[in-house]
Amino acid sequence: MTAENTTDSVWERERIKTYNRALRLVGLRTEKQVFKAVEKDGLPISALAVFRDSTGMTYDEIIEMMGLKKDIFERAVVLTPDEADRLLGIAFTFSSVMELYDHSKKMKEATRHFFRSSRSFVGNLAPMDLVKTENGRREIQAEIGRAMDGVY
């Protein structure tokens, strides 16, 4: 195995770890559950409570990150497939940031601070303002990748 293959293998293991953690952040365990949530049935609204309990983010912050209206959220029983996909994308981004602080005993607290605080790499906006869109999530994940690679 070459050094390049070893690096790719380590990167792939980290990516799988991040993905699996993201699933747990919303109460899912399997790829089949993800497919059903995103392509067919959506997710029960309780997935937001699981995410809240897993991350320490408030309902208001989660609703804002998802771009939901509070009154609709309060009446909802199920997140639509699009909303489920957005929540999973946010969970994956949150999980990716957790990787930066994996060594820290206060990993979740540091991750919440990262999401809530303005960052120069995104024009002095807070990452939680950007995770509403796929492009915003990609930008945050790209910056996380650069930070993990030591590129600034």
N, C-alpha and C positions, 0 to 999 in steps of 0.2 A: 504494500500500500504506500503510495507516495504521500508527501506532506500535503499536497493539494487535496487528495482524496480524504485524508484525515480531517482537514479543515472543513471540507464539504460535509463529511459525516457528522462532525461535531455541530456544525450549523444546522443540519437537518434534525438532529436530536433536539436541539434547543427550540427549533421551530415547532416540532411535535409537542414538546413540553408546554410551550406557550399556548398552542391550540387547545390542548387538553385542559389546561388551566382555565382558558376562556370559556370552554363548555361548562365546566363546574361552576364558574361565576354566575351562570344563568340557570343552573340546575339540570343541565343535560349531561349525558354520559357517552352517547354513541353517535356515530356518523348518521345512522338511520334516523335518529331523533332530530338531528340537524336538518336533514333532507325534508322530513315531514313538516318541520316548523317553517322552513323557508319556502318550500315549494307547494305545500298543500294547506296545512291546518293552522299555521301561526303558532303562537305560544300562549299558554295561559297567562293571565295578567300577574299571577304569582311569581313569574320569572323576574319581574321587576323587584319584588320583595327579596328574592334570593340574591339578585345582583346588589341591592342595597345592603343586605346583611353581609354579603361577601366582601364588599368594597368599602363600606362606611360612607358612601355618597348618599346624599339625601334624596328623597323622592323628587323634590323640586329640581335638584340638579340633574337627575336622571331624565325627568320629563323634558327639561330644557335641552339636554344633549340629544335627545331623540327627536326634538322638534314637535312634541305632542302638545295639544292644548289640554290644560289642566281639567277642564270640565268634561272633556271627552274621556280622559284617562280615568276620572272618578266613576264613570258609568261603564267603562269597558270591562268585559269578562275575558276577552281574548285579544292578544296583539295580532294584527294582520300579518300575513307572510312578509310583507315589506317592512313592517315595524319589527318583526322578529329578526329579519336580516340586519336591520340597522342596529338592534340591540346586540346581536352577535358580533357585528363589526366593532361596536364600542367596547364590548367585553374583550375582544381580541387585542384591541389597541391598549386597553387597560392592562391586560396580561403582559403585553410587550413591554410596557413601562415598568411593570413589576420586575421584569427580568433585570432591568438596570439596578434595582435596589435589592436583588435577591439575597445579597449577603447581609443586609440590614435586618435587625430585629424589628424595626419599625417600617417594614417594607410597604405595608398598605398605607400607613400615614404619609410616607414619602411620596408614594404614587398619587394619593389624593392631592397633596401639595403641588405636585407636578401639574396635575390637571387643572387646578384652580388658579395657578399663578401665571402671570403674563410671561411669555417667552420671546426672546428676540428673533429666534429662527422662524417664527410665524408672525412677524410684524408686531410684536408686543401684545399679541392676543393670548388669552388663556387657551390651552389645548381643548378644554371642554367646550369652547365656542366653535371649534373646528370639527369635532367628531360627528356632527350632524350629517356630513357629506362624505362620500367615498373618497373624494380628492383630499379633503381635510385629514381623514384617517391615514391615507397614504403618506401625506407629508409628515405627519407625526411619526409614523412607523419608519419612514426613511431617515428621519433625524435620530430616532432611537438606534437604528442600525449603524449610523455614522458614529454615534456616541459609544456603542458597544465595540466598534472596530477601532476606536481611539482617533477617529478623523474629526477634526473641528474646523 
